[in-house]
Structures are given as C-alpha cells and as structure tokens.
Amino acid sequence: MRILILLAVLLLAPLGALAQTDQPTGTITAEGSAQSDAVIAQRLRDIMAELGGYEDVTVTVSSGIVTYRGTTLDPADTARLTAIAGRVEGVVAIENDVTETGDVVRRLDPVRDRLLDRIDQGIALLPLILIALIVFLIVLILGLLLARRPMFSRLAPNAFIADIYRMVVRLVFGVLGLVLALDILNATALLSTILGAAGIIGLAVGFAVRDTVENFIASIMLSIRQPFRPNDAVEINGDEGLVIRLTSRATILLSFDGNHIRIPNATVFKSRIVNYTRNPERRFLFEIGVASDADLATVRQLAQEVISDLPFALVDPAPLTWIDRIGDGAIFLTVTGWIDQRETNLLLAKGEALRKVKAAVEAAGVEVPDTTYRITFGNSLPGSGTALVAEDNGRVPDAGGAKTPDLAKAQAAIEVNDTTQDATAQSLDKIVADERADADKPDLLRENAPEE
C-alpha cells in the first residue's frame, strides 16, 4: 500500500509543479486598488477580443485575483487564458473556471469558417489550378501518342511485351504530368503522400491477387521464351494436345479428342513441358511375348530386321530390339523404331509394325502365346447343367477336339498398310488453323520466334 501511495505522489508531483507555474510568481505588494483591477480586467478583455473565440468568456479582477468564467471550443484556449493572465503585471492569482462548450452550433461554426476559407482560397487559385490541369493533360496526351508509335512493336519480341512497354510509357508520362502540376501549385509535398498511399495500396492488392500477379509474370516469361509453337503437339502437366494459342492469362490446347484445354500460364511455366513436335524424329515402342522355348537371339534379330525393312522406319536412328523380361507364360521383347512424324502417323506406324513383327515371328514357327486366362461355361458338369473350364494360352477346344484356325500366317503376306498422316490429324490441324485465324482472339506465339 505504501508503495502505491509513493508512486502516486511521484506521478502527481510533476503535475502539481506545472499547475504552480501557471500562477504568477514574485512579490505581492501590500497595496491594491479598484482602479488597477479595472485596468487589468480591461487589458485582458482587449487581448481576448483580438484573439477571438472568447465571446462567451467573462473576466473579473478583485484585489489582483483574476477570475475567468464561461465556455470555449477548445481546452487549449482555456489553458491559454491562464498563461495570458499570468503575464499581466499586478495579477496575484488566477481562477480559471472556463469549460469546454457542448453547443453543437458553436462547435460547427469553426468548421464552417474553415470551409468558407478553403472555398475562397480555391477561387483565388482557380487560374493556377487550370494552368496545372492543362500542363498535366498535355504531358499525358504526349505519353499516349508516344505509346501508340509502332516502334514498340519492333523493339518487343511479341505483342504482349509491346503492350507492357506502352503501359510503362503511359505511366511514366502520367506521373511526370502529375509532378509538374503539383509543382505549379507549390504542392509537391503531396506527391510523397500520394506515392506512399499508392505503395501501401499496391502492396495490399498484390497480396490479395498474388495468383493473378504470378500468372501475369509467367505470361511475360512464356511470351519471351516461347517453349512451343502454334500447332505443336505437347504434353503439359499431364494434358496432351495441339497448341492453339498463348494468351496473357492461359495456354489453349486442342486435345486429340477435339476438346479445348485451358491451362493457366503460371501452371505452364512451372510444369514439365514435353514438346513432341520440336524434333521431327520420334520413336514408337511396343512389347511382344514369345514362348519360353524359343531361340531368343534369333527372334530378337528377326524383329529388328522386320522393323528395318518397313518403308516408314528411319535408318538413323536405327531400330532396336532387346529382351526385356520374363512374364507369365511368355518372355517379352521390347521392339522400337523411329519415324519422321511430319510424314508418318505415330499410332498407325506402331500398329503396323506390331502386326508385321507378330506375323513374321509366327511364320518362323515361334509361338506367340496368349498369356490371359479365359473361363468358359459348359453343360458337361453332372447334376448342375454347367461346367467351368479354365484354359491356358487362350485356346478353347471345340466339340470335335480340333483347335481354332490360326490366321497369322495368312496375314504375313499382306502388304504394309498406309501409315501417312490420316484424315483425323488433318482435321485437327484445320481446327487449330481456324481458331488461330480469328483476329479477335489475341495470341502471343510467333512462328519465327527464336527457339528456347
């Protein structure tokens, strides 16, 4: 408890010292007169009249003691009365009973006066404001005209970057015009406030639209790097298709099913991009299983020779076949070959190569087993009317015990089918071309852009 009292005394002691300094100091004379009191009172009234704002304050002086009564708008004005009275000669003590007014009309009067003063100042500055506005508009128009110049299209690698250049030019000229206008008005101090507020707002907006900003930056980088061209066959983040266009927000693909795929550029920029069109040579690959008692070296050589003899297979890179693994009921070989995908359809080439290799292997007397199991229902189970028979190698005996005929040897003599680009691929190319022909849809890709 004593500690709390001591702290209170220490805290209130400075306030008491301040209160004492508001009172007059010095020696008090033994004589006083009503005439001197009247002179002091009149002097204080004259001072309050000149200062203004003390219309509701009265002052009386008796034996050198000044007493204030009334109301003011501001507590600072009340404290000023005490300070003024303390400086007048002959004042012995001061009683300040002035309080802050609660009259709404009186409290609004200063606001009205300040508003009228601002209007008068604005009218006086109207010609200067008009000149500043004209200067700002002239500089801004010059920036807009400069931004329309075709030189930015020549300087920029694509239309998107050119638009960014133009936006920067317009922004620079707008800020320059604002600085000149504020300088004419002698209000350049406002520029730091405006820029500070713009920075804070920009930071807040940046956090709010972080994904949008990231997508915008990714669009700039993709438009410069251009990792693909129009109509390229690509795989992006697991989606495959032909590239239609690159916009400022997304990359548009046409899937091989004919659907539009829209991928945000931020995703494209961060994803693994597989461009199948960039290199015209492309490899096809498939597996073929042979019986475990076959001569694997001979089969491997045979498959490789069959691929080499195909008219659409490239000599360089050369075809390759290897023994890959031992599976259920068969030993699997992996067969690969290369094509020029500008002339040959990959899927048709792969299917034709698989057909020819299978026919050649079977014609050589090597069994190509079917490693699946089939369950058939028969009527030979006594008492139930049904029978379950599991056959290996996919061969089901018929009623006479003979095996189903094998047509593989007959197919071996068939000529190689056409594997050139089919009508489906041409139709997809036409869809992409029609999409790109629409001038109302912007595109940041260029046919002659440098390769990444």
Secondary structure, DSSP 8 states (H G I E B T S, - for coil): -HHHHHHHHHHHHHHHHHHHHTS--S---S---HHHHHHHHHHHHHHHHHH-S-TTEEEEEETTEEEEEEEES-HHHHHHHHHHHHHSTT--EEEEEEEE---HHHHHHHHHHHHHHHHHHHHHTHHHHHHHHHHHHHHHHHHHHHHTSTHHHHHSSSHHHHHHHHHHHHHHHHHHHHHHHHHHTT-THHHHHHHHHHHHHHHHHHHHTHHHHHHHHHHHHHHHH--S-TT-EEEETTEEEEEEEE-SSEEEEE-TTS-EEEEEHHHHHHS-EEESSSSSEEEEEEEEEE-TTS-HHHHHHHHHHHHHHSTTS-SSS--EEEEEEE-SSSEEEEEEEEEETTTB-HHHHHHHHHHHHHHHHHHTT--------EEEEES-STTTS-EEEEEGGG----TTS------HHHHTTS-----B--HHHHHHHHHHHHHHT-TTS-----TT----
